[in-house]
Amino acid sequence: MYSQVLAWSYINIIFMLVGYKVMNMTINCCCLCCNKIFILNARNQLKIGHSDKTNLEKGDTICRVIALSFISLVVTGFFTYWYDVIYLPIILLTIPTFAIIGEVRGLQTSCSNGCKWPILSWIVYILAGLFVLCSLGFNIYISYKEDYLWYYLGGILGVIGTYIIIYFSFVYNKEDPQYHLHHWLIGYIMSLFMICNNPISKVCFAIYYGIFIEGVTVYNLGSIFESI
């Protein structure tokens, strides 16, 4: 187990470096379709990057992500077996893919906007919601078959319930009840629910974890209770 923990830590550093490379990625895009689909700068370039970070900030974020990676390793059992390396390319592919999707026109929305979203955002959020439900449903089914359903459901309710209780106990402001649930946090929490030793569950973990890494590198590892 010790060797897996060390390996997973080093692999997470690689993930972070890939994410920071993606953050500085610039794609020349001059065709008409590209101009209509993506948000381009004045030079007709698709530029990924939403927050400038110093090397000190990057190092601090990498250390905090490594700490979070320990939790994911213990809870999910991902990378318990060395053959789980076959799922790592999915994480690496998810990082730039999700970053590019975020540059599509009409997807620059969040929960803090309420429900005033363009139709494209509604379509994407509905599809994302279906994916979340299907991945959770699959893990619930596997946990039922392998006779640890109540343990699994208790874990889900415990994580979500703890977040809600702490939010309304210490963070909620009645005068300005807006909130912003970061997509990196959604990706990380969902990855914790992909605990089954099953290829489909591990693929889902890789996708969610890739979203988490993309969020903390392209954007930042902000407060999980940020109010706006």
HELIX and SHEET records of a PDB file:
HELIX    1   1 TYR A    2  MET A   23  1                                  22    
HELIX    2   2 LEU A   32  ILE A   37  1                                   6    
HELIX    3   3 ASN A   55  THR A   76  1                                  22    
HELIX    4   4 TRP A   82  TYR A   87  5                                   6    
HELIX    5   5 LEU A   88  ILE A  101  1                                  14    
HELIX    6   6 CYS A  111  ASN A  113  5                                   3    
HELIX    7   7 ILE A  119  LYS A  145  1                                  27    
HELIX    8   8 LEU A  149  ILE A  166  1                                  18    
HELIX    9   9 TYR A  167  VAL A  171  3                                   5    
HELIX   10  10 HIS A  183  LEU A  192  1                                  10    
HELIX   11  11 PRO A  199  GLU A  214  1                                  16    
HELIX   12  12 GLY A  215  TYR A  219  3                                   5    
SHEET    1   A 2 THR A  26  ASN A  28  0                                        
SHEET    2   A 2 GLN A  45  LYS A  47 -1                                        
END                                                                             
